[in-house]
Amino acid sequence: MKDKHSFPDQLSSYLFWDVDRRGVDPQKHRHWLIDRVLLYGGYEDFLALLHYYGWETIVETAKKSRQIDCKTASFLAHMTGTPKEEFLCYSTKQSKRKYWIY
């Protein structure tokens, strides 16, 4: 683990549209930060996340997340050899239906 104050500075500024970047503690807000990068981050953001936390922490956090999509879970499962069924997005489906595409 690297310096906790410099890590959020490595991420894209648009990931912090609703919070102050300086108030984010990478250990205390680990679940929120990993979810945010997996949902909205780019490739460089993911590499910074991987460098800071490592595969094990990212996958363990993503398994418990109800927010990540199946495509992201498939990527993480393929890269780490984790069964896809261990991710909540495969066992829990949204109750709200998607709109039809006309």
N, C-alpha and C positions, 0 to 999 in steps of 0.2 A: 504494500500500500504506500502510496506516495503522499506528499504534503496535501493535507485536506483543504487548504485555502487556495491552492493553485489549480486543483482539479476542475471545479466548475468553470474557471476561466478558459479552459481548453475547449469547452463545449460551445455550440452555436448559441448566439444571443436569443434567437427566436424560441428556444426551448424554455426560456424564463419569462414568457410574456405576462405571467400573472404573479410572479414573486420576485423578490430582490435576490439576485445571484449571490451576493455576499452573505446572505442569511442561510444559504443551503449548506448543511453539514453532510458530507458524503457518507458518513457512518450512520448518523441519526436518521437521515432521510433516504437511506439506501433504496428502499422499495419504490418510493416515489420517483427517484432519479432514474433508476433502471427502467421502470415502466415508461417514463417520459421519453427517454432516448430510444427505446425499442419502438415506441409508437410514432414519434415525430422526428427523430434524429436522422441525420444523413450518415454516409459511410464513415466520414472522419470522426463523427460523434461516437459511432459504434466502436471504432478502433481505440479511441480514448477511454471509453467505458471498459473495453476488454483489457487494455493495458493497466487500468487502475484496479478493477475487481477480479479479473480472471474468469475463465469459462464456468467454473464450478459455482461461484456466487451468482453469476448472471442467470444460469440455468435454474438453480434452486429458487431464485426470486421469481423468474418467469413462470415456473411451474405453479406457483401460488397465485399468480395474477389472473384476474378475471377480465382484464382489459386488452391483453395482446390478442392479435388475430391469429388465425390458423396458419397463415403463410409464415409469420415470424416464428411460431412454434415449430413448424416443419423445418425451417432453417436451423434453429438451435438444436433440434433433435438429430438432424442429419450430421451437423458438425461435431456433436459430442457423443453420438451413439445412444442417446436417451430415447426410450420408447415414446412415441407421440401421445400415447394414451395417458401418460403421467401429467400432461399439461391440462389445466382446467378448461381451456378453450375447446378441447375435444370432448370433455364430459359434461360441460355446462353450456347450454345454448341460450341465446338471447330470446326473451319472451316476446319482444316487439318484432313484428314482421318487417321485412324490408319492403320498400316501395316498389311497385312495378315499373319497369322501364318501358315506355311507350314507343 
